[in-house]
């Protein structure tokens, strides 16, 4: 669930903030609604599931930090095929 929360957030950041998209439905409204639904799901999950999700997110951030620290910045494709 934490990954999907971040996915919805990244859609808004990428399309609305960086690319200044005016497709409000696809790039702002739908991801915000999806984010809100997922927040409700995560909030109502079992506490153990919340902990596992938080730990999984922390591990991912640590791996990303190590990747940057050793000089291997992740590269995303610039064009969609």
N, C-alpha and C positions, 0 to 999 in steps of 0.2 A: 504494500500500500504506500509506503514511503517513496518508493521509486515512482509510482504513478503520480503522487503529489508533486514531486519534483519535475516530472514530465510535463504536467499541466502548467506549472510555473515557467518552465523553459520555453514553452510555446509562446506564452505572452511576452516574455523578455525578447525572444528572437524575432518574432514577427511584428509585434506592436512597437516595441521600444527601439530595437536596432534597425529593422527594415521599414519602419513607419507604415505598415500595412493598414489599409482602410477597410479590409474585409473584417468588419467588427464581429460578425457572427462566428466565423471559423477561427479567428485568431484572438478574440477577447472574451466574448460572451460564453461560448461553449466551454472553453477551458476554465473559466472562473466558476461556472456552474458545476463542472466536473470536479474541480478542486474542492468546492463546498460540500459536495456529496461525499467525497473521499475523506474529508476532515470529519464529517459526521460518522462515517464508518469506523475510522481509526479511533475516534473518541469513545465509541461504544464497544470496541473490541475488548477482549479479555486483557487484563493487565500484563500477563505473560507475553501475549502477542505484541503488545505495545513495546515491551522491553526488547523482544527479538527484532522488531522493526527498527528501533532506535540503535541497537547494537549493529545491525546490518548497515545502516546509514553511516554510523561512525567508522566502521571498517572501510567502507567505500571511500570516505573522505580521507582516511589515513593513507590508503593506497594511492589516491590522487595526489596527496601531499608528497608522498615518497617519489612518485613519478615525476613531479615538478622538481623536487630536490636533486634528483640525479640527472636532470637536464633533458628529460624525454617528455616534452610538452605534448599532450594529446592533440592530434590534428584531425579536424573534421573535413569531409569533402566540401568543396565550395560550390559545386553545381549538382543539381539533381538530374539523374538520367532517366 
